[in-house]
Amino acid sequence: MPLSITRDPAAELQHALLSRLKMRQLALLQAIDRHRTLGRVAAEMRLSQPAITKALREVEDIFGGALFERTSRGLVTTPAGEAVLEYARRWLTELEATARVLTSLDAGRSGRLRLGLTPQVPQQLLSAALTHLLDHEPRMAVMTREGTTDELVAALIARELDCAIGRSYDGAATGLMQEAIYQQEPCLVVSAGSVKRLSRGPLDWARLAALDWILPPPNTPMRRTYNAIFVGAGVQPPTPLLETTSMRSMEAVLRTQPNAVAIMARDVVAEMAQGGHCAALPYRLSWNLPPVSFFTLQQLVDQPAVAAVRRVVVETARRMQQRPVGL
């Protein structure tokens, strides 16, 4: 009897992708997801709508099923379409990153590194990382991007960043490597002119809650942490005057609003206080901020530029931890 050959649908699909799929087809899928109508996609790509319709059918034929369905809200991704788009975004992001690395090499640079940072990363850590990269011979091309830890982790997973320095992350992220490198003490910071008035008496969270608070945006890990502090003290969390993670916005409000108050890392406040506009209240809080951590993907841990930056920031953090903060 002849041997039966067992089909392997995954292998067949992989063969179709390798032999037929083109990058411009992935760009088409992204455009459809962005605009949700073929007419708008056609206008963007300067093609006729029938040509776009035909191109979409060809892509769906390669993947073996519908990637979008027509609804009253326009074209909406099917589960298969969402899975394809997730990988399309990564592939196209990697393509852009590769193009920029090659451009950097062509310009005489030694490569390109994309570094993410949360706003309250101490200046010493940032300076150490950038000095290392920019003093490298030949120089490294560097891109920095600021955001919350959640945003930076999402950018790492999407391959939009190579590494990041931020608060510890407790979410689920496959392939993420994080290493706690530095512990920061929290303190209450106000305008320099308000320190004496707002320092009277012992630490009283009920009194503090009546001030004009600057807090992180809702549904962020740090906002939840601060809300828990008030609840633990038996006080309703305050309605903030300003919700932001921007250091410039925080400092601007602290300068001009006599009752404004925020919680920041003591070493960051020490840097801000040198300008004479902000100062820490003389209270010691009985808890620590989530540790500053270094992030990258497991597959990038041994990449030379990433490994070198990690060594620099870890060593700098170790030295900083040994020195008391002067506030």
URWOUR-V816512 format. One record per residue. N is the residue number from 1. BURIAL is b if it has 24 or more other ideal C-beta (glycine too) atoms within 12 Angstrom, else e. Layout:
# URWOUR-V816512
[[N BURIAL] [N BURIAL]]
This chain:
# URWOUR-V816512
[[1 e] [2 e] [3 e] [4 e] [5 e] [6 e] [7 e] [8 e] [9 e] [10 e] [11 e] [12 e] [13 e] [14 e] [15 e] [16 e] [17 b] [18 e] [19 e] [20 e] [21 b] [22 e] [23 e] [24 e] [25 b] [26 b] [27 b] [28 b] [29 b] [30 b] [31 b] [32 b] [33 b] [34 e] [35 e] [36 e] [37 b] [38 b] [39 e] [40 e] [41 b] [42 e] [43 e] [44 e] [45 b] [46 e] [47 e] [48 e] [49 e] [50 e] [51 e] [52 b] [53 e] [54 e] [55 b] [56 b] [57 e] [58 e] [59 b] [60 b] [61 e] [62 b] [63 b] [64 e] [65 e] [66 e] [67 b] [68 b] [69 e] [70 e] [71 e] [72 e] [73 e] [74 e] [75 b] [76 e] [77 b] [78 e] [79 e] [80 e] [81 b] [82 e] [83 e] [84 b] [85 b] [86 e] [87 e] [88 b] [89 b] [90 b] [91 b] [92 b] [93 b] [94 e] [95 e] [96 e] [97 b] [98 e] [99 e] [100 b] [101 b] [102 e] [103 e] [104 b] [105 e] [106 e] [107 e] [108 e] [109 b] [110 e] [111 b] [112 b] [113 b] [114 b] [115 b] [116 b] [117 b] [118 b] [119 b] [120 b] [121 b] [122 b] [123 b] [124 b] [125 b] [126 b] [127 e] [128 b] [129 b] [130 b] [131 e] [132 b] [133 b] [134 e] [135 e] [136 e] [137 e] [138 e] [139 e] [140 b] [141 b] [142 b] [143 b] [144 b] [145 b] [146 b] [147 b] [148 b] [149 b] [150 b] [151 b] [152 b] [153 b] [154 b] [155 b] [156 b] [157 b] [158 b] [159 b] [160 b] [161 b] [162 b] [163 b] [164 b] [165 b] [166 b] [167 b] [168 b] [169 b] [170 e] [171 e] [172 e] [173 e] [174 e] [175 e] [176 b] [177 b] [178 b] [179 b] [180 b] [181 b] [182 b] [183 b] [184 b] [185 b] [186 b] [187 b] [188 b] [189 b] [190 b] [191 b] [192 b] [193 e] [194 b] [195 b] [196 e] [197 e] [198 b] [199 e] [200 e] [201 e] [202 e] [203 e] [204 e] [205 b] [206 e] [207 e] [208 b] [209 b] [210 e] [211 b] [212 b] [213 b] [214 b] [215 b] [216 b] [217 e] [218 e] [219 e] [220 b] [221 b] [222 b] [223 b] [224 e] [225 b] [226 b] [227 b] [228 e] [229 b] [230 b] [231 e] [232 e] [233 e] [234 e] [235 e] [236 e] [237 b] [238 b] [239 e] [240 b] [241 e] [242 b] [243 e] [244 b] [245 b] [246 e] [247 b] [248 e] [249 b] [250 b] [251 b] [252 e] [253 b] [254 b] [255 b] [256 e] [257 b] [258 e] [259 b] [260 b] [261 b] [262 b] [263 b] [264 b] [265 b] [266 b] [267 b] [268 b] [269 b] [270 b] [271 b] [272 b] [273 b] [274 e] [275 e] [276 e] [277 b] [278 b] [279 b] [280 b] [281 b] [282 e] [283 b] [284 e] [285 b] [286 e] [287 e] [288 e] [289 b] [290 b] [291 b] [292 b] [293 b] [294 b] [295 b] [296 b] [297 b] [298 e] [299 e] [300 b] [301 b] [302 e] [303 e] [304 e] [305 b] [306 b] [307 e] [308 b] [309 b] [310 b] [311 e] [312 b] [313 b] [314 b] [315 e] [316 b] [317 b] [318 e] [319 e] [320 b] [321 e] [322 e] [323 e] [324 e] [325 b] [326 e] [327 b]]
